[in-house]
Amino acid sequence: MILFSAVTFLFIFITSLIAAGVLLYLVSHDLLTPGEARLRPEGVIFRMVVWSCALGTLLSVLFGRISLYPINRVIDAMNRLAHGDFKTRLVFPAGLDRHPTAVEVSDSFNHMAEELEKTEMLRSDFVNHFSHEFKTPIVSIAGFADLLLEDGRMTEEERQEYLRIISEESHRLSDMATNVLNLTKIENQTILTDVTVFNVSEQIRSCLLLLESKWTEKELSLDVDFGEYQYSGNRELLKQVWLNLIDNAVKFADQGGTLKIGITETPEDLIVSVSDTGTEIPRESVGFIFNKFYQADESHATQGNGIGLSIVKAIVELHGGKVIPSSGGGTTVFAVVLPKK
């Protein structure tokens, strides 16, 4: 505001000097006679300059406070946002809040603040979940390894059980590290490469065979009656999508439940749906299931580390598609919509 007032004062002062110079020139060349005025022209000009500058400065200060008020509100909100207060929202006073420019500025700022708040929450959740998922298997491995070293009286059966747990937890750590690296690679990839035309139906059947031991162990009934469909995309990345979705469906299906996979086609999209009958996704958790390390089962009783669906979402979005989850009536469905072009 001070800078604005100073600039305004400078313009007023220069304008007054120009006006005074012109007036003095007219009087000195008898082009403008002061008449019978008792005051000398120089005195009139000097007073005119002084009063013009004083009145102009006062008006510029008042106008500056009013006109720069919205800008000061924006600057103050930006400063609070820069200091980590992501709950900051920009609200203009009544009257001004209906102006199109003010509405556009406030909407853009508030949208930015909301996105930053969500990003900060995701970062915090990621750190918390990653710490938990990473620490749990390490503690298990260290604990059972210590038992093997210190307890010389354990039976061979106990020794084998402890070694089995150490092996499982080691593989869990390895899988988590691999998934995190894959997810990071996919998220940093902006251009879809290695695009080929392949048989999606055959690829899904191949994924089912790879996971046969898991769905046979749970005695699931398969409903995989679909035709042959071709798609142009990254074959290896999409294979990860089907493996993750089918593995997830098997994991949460009831013993003896049903695993159903369907493929449909529209003029614009290819739609693959994977559904299971079993544990439903809580309504309050649907919006978070694609977050890294998020698990609707907060007790972490089921296997997994909460990265699979994040990988699915990243790969599908890289193909320009979307994943639509739905859960209810004892059935959970994940529909993958892939655009043909």
DANOR-V676698 format. One record per residue. RES is the residue in one letter. PHI is phi in whole degrees, 0 to 359 (* if undefined). PSI is psi in whole degrees, 0 to 359 (* if undefined). D_FIRST is the distance of its C-alpha to the first C-alpha in Angstrom with 2 decimals. Layout:
RES;PHI;PSI;D_FIRST / RES;PHI;PSI;D_FIRST
//
This chain:
M;*;321;0.00 / I;297;316;3.82 / L;298;317;5.41 / F;299;316;4.95 / S;295;320;6.08 / A;296;317;8.51 / V;295;317;9.89 / T;298;317;10.43 / F;298;319;12.08 / L;297;318;14.13 / F;296;317;15.42 / I;297;317;16.34 / F;296;316;18.03 / I;296;317;19.97 / T;297;319;21.02 / S;295;319;22.20 / L;296;320;24.14 / I;296;316;25.77 / A;297;319;26.72 / A;294;320;28.06 / G;296;318;30.02 / V;296;317;31.60 / L;296;318;32.52 / L;295;322;34.00 / Y;297;317;35.94 / L;295;319;37.40 / V;290;319;38.44 / S;292;336;39.96 / H;257;18;42.05 / D;56;25;43.18 / L;275;345;41.60 / L;218;111;39.80 / T;266;135;41.71 / P;287;357;40.04 / G;72;222;43.20 / E;266;15;44.27 / A;298;136;40.85 / R;283;335;41.26 / L;280;141;37.86 / R;289;146;37.79 / P;304;322;35.72 / E;298;322;33.82 / G;292;320;32.78 / V;297;317;31.69 / I;296;318;29.60 / F;297;315;27.97 / R;295;323;27.12 / M;297;318;25.82 / V;295;314;23.39 / V;297;311;22.23 / W;293;325;21.86 / S;296;316;20.17 / C;293;319;17.48 / A;295;312;17.11 / L;293;320;17.11 / G;295;321;14.80 / T;295;316;12.14 / L;299;315;12.64 / L;294;323;12.61 / S;293;324;9.46 / V;295;313;7.62 / L;296;315;9.81 / F;294;323;9.59 / G;297;318;5.87 / R;297;323;6.61 / I;283;311;9.69 / S;288;330;9.26 / L;268;359;6.78 / Y;302;313;9.00 / P;298;321;11.67 / I;295;320;9.91 / N;296;324;8.90 / R;296;318;12.56 / V;295;316;13.86 / I;297;317;12.35 / D;297;317;13.74 / A;295;321;16.98 / M;294;322;17.35 / N;296;318;17.06 / R;294;322;19.72 / L;294;320;21.80 / A;294;334;21.69 / H;269;11;23.02 / G;97;4;25.96 / D;272;84;25.16 / F;281;359;26.67 / K;271;1;27.00 / T;297;134;23.27 / R;229;143;22.87 / L;266;119;19.95 / V;230;122;20.39 / F;272;155;18.30 / P;294;163;18.98 / A;302;140;21.98 / G;99;304;21.81 / L;286;332;19.12 / D;292;352;21.41 / R;260;354;23.92 / H;291;134;21.88 / P;306;318;23.57 / T;294;317;20.50 / A;296;321;19.24 / V;297;316;22.85 / E;295;317;23.25 / V;295;313;20.16 / S;294;319;21.18 / D;296;316;24.82 / S;295;316;24.29 / F;295;314;22.18 / N;294;324;24.69 / H;295;318;27.58 / M;298;316;26.31 / A;296;320;25.91 / E;296;318;29.41 / E;295;320;30.93 / L;295;322;29.50 / E;295;317;30.86 / K;295;319;34.21 / T;297;319;34.31 / E;294;320;33.75 / M;295;318;36.46 / L;296;319;38.78 / R;297;316;38.25 / S;296;316;39.01 / D;297;320;42.01 / F;299;314;43.22 / V;298;316;43.23 / N;295;312;45.00 / H;292;319;47.57 / F;296;319;48.21 / S;300;317;48.78 / H;294;311;51.21 / E;294;326;53.04 / F;281;324;53.34 / K;284;323;54.37 / T;302;308;57.04 / P;293;328;59.50 / I;295;317;59.08 / V;298;318;59.99 / S;297;314;62.97 / I;299;313;64.19 / A;296;319;63.90 / G;296;312;65.60 / F;287;330;68.57 / A;295;319;68.95 / D;297;320;69.23 / L;297;319;71.86 / L;295;325;73.83 / L;282;324;73.77 / E;266;326;74.55 / D;265;104;76.89 / G;271;0;80.18 / R;258;3;82.01 / M;288;152;80.27 / T;283;165;82.39 / E;295;327;82.21 / E;295;316;80.87 / E;295;319;77.95 / R;300;316;77.30 / Q;295;323;77.19 / E;295;316;74.83 / Y;296;319;72.40 / L;295;324;72.58 / R;296;316;71.94 / I;296;317;68.77 / I;299;319;67.56 / S;296;316;68.24 / E;296;317;66.39 / E;291;326;63.31 / S;294;317;63.35 / H;294;326;63.46 / R;296;317;60.64 / L;297;317;58.44 / S;297;316;59.49 / D;297;320;58.77 / M;295;317;55.32 / A;298;318;54.44 / T;296;316;55.79 / N;295;319;53.88 / V;296;317;50.57 / L;296;318;51.15 / N;297;316;52.13 / L;296;317;49.10 / T;299;318;46.73 / K;297;317;48.52 / I;291;318;48.35 / E;294;330;44.67 / N;274;356;43.82 / Q;268;123;46.01 / T;253;342;44.28 / I;242;130;47.26 / L;284;121;50.56 / T;247;173;53.38 / D;53;47;57.18 / V;278;126;57.42 / T;222;163;61.02 / V;265;126;62.96 / F;215;169;64.92 / N;272;106;66.75 / V;295;321;64.42 / S;300;314;67.34 / E;295;322;69.35 / Q;295;319;66.40 / I;293;319;65.91 / R;298;324;69.64 / S;295;320;69.50 / C;295;321;66.72 / L;299;320;68.87 / L;294;322;71.74 / L;296;329;69.59 / L;258;17;68.70 / E;302;319;72.22 / S;299;328;72.98 / K;284;314;70.04 / W;281;337;70.74 / T;286;326;74.47 / E;297;326;74.03 / K;268;4;72.27 / E;55;46;74.92 / L;278;145;72.42 / S;271;131;73.65 / L;262;135;72.17 / D;235;92;71.27 / V;232;46;70.41 / D;272;93;71.97 / F;218;160;69.85 / G;277;193;70.65 / E;263;127;69.83 / Y;229;137;66.30 / Q;258;148;64.83 / Y;214;148;61.19 / S;255;109;59.23 / G;191;190;57.03 / N;276;110;57.01 / R;300;313;60.33 / E;292;320;59.73 / L;294;316;56.30 / L;293;332;57.63 / K;298;322;60.60 / Q;297;325;58.23 / V;298;309;56.86 / W;293;320;60.35 / L;298;317;61.48 / N;293;316;58.52 / L;292;318;58.80 / I;292;317;62.58 / D;299;321;62.52 / N;295;318;59.94 / A;295;318;62.09 / V;296;320;65.21 / K;299;319;63.49 / F;260;1;62.46 / A;285;150;65.49 / D;289;154;68.15 / Q;301;124;71.48 / G;79;13;73.59 / G;281;199;70.64 / T;237;135;69.80 / L;248;120;67.69 / K;238;134;66.94 / I;232;128;65.44 / G;232;150;65.00 / I;229;126;63.90 / T;231;166;63.05 / E;220;139;61.81 / T;239;172;59.85 / P;301;333;59.28 / E;256;330;55.85 / D;228;159;56.19 / L;248;127;58.60 / I;242;121;58.38 / V;246;125;59.94 / S;242;135;60.19 / V;238;121;61.34 / S;227;157;62.29 / D;217;155;64.15 / T;258;115;65.66 / G;170;221;64.59 / T;298;126;61.58 / E;274;157;58.74 / I;275;124;55.05 / P;303;143;53.36 / R;304;321;51.03 / E;286;349;48.09 / S;261;348;48.76 / V;302;322;48.91 / G;286;354;45.20 / F;243;354;45.46 / I;295;340;48.81 / F;268;0;47.34 / N;286;148;45.13 / K;299;132;46.45 / F;67;7;48.95 / Y;281;136;48.60 / Q;226;125;51.92 / A;299;328;52.51 / D;276;94;55.35 / E;293;344;53.41 / S;281;349;56.69 / H;57;36;57.03 / A;286;334;60.68 / T;269;156;60.92 / Q;289;155;60.97 / G;123;167;57.96 / N;230;11;54.56 / G;76;22;52.23 / I;253;336;51.45 / G;306;311;53.90 / L;290;330;51.90 / S;296;319;48.74 / I;295;317;50.84 / V;302;310;52.22 / K;298;317;48.81 / A;296;318;47.50 / I;292;315;50.64 / V;297;318;50.75 / E;293;328;47.09 / L;296;330;47.83 / H;276;2;50.52 / G;83;13;48.06 / G;255;197;49.68 / K;209;157;49.02 / V;246;127;50.86 / I;244;110;51.38 / P;268;149;52.74 / S;210;145;54.55 / S;212;132;56.64 / G;169;155;58.84 / G;65;27;62.44 / G;80;9;63.46 / T;230;137;62.31 / T;241;131;59.33 / V;233;134;58.54 / F;244;116;56.28 / A;256;122;56.04 / V;259;117;54.93 / V;256;114;53.87 / L;246;122;54.12 / P;289;143;53.33 / K;285;333;56.16 / K;251;*;53.97
//
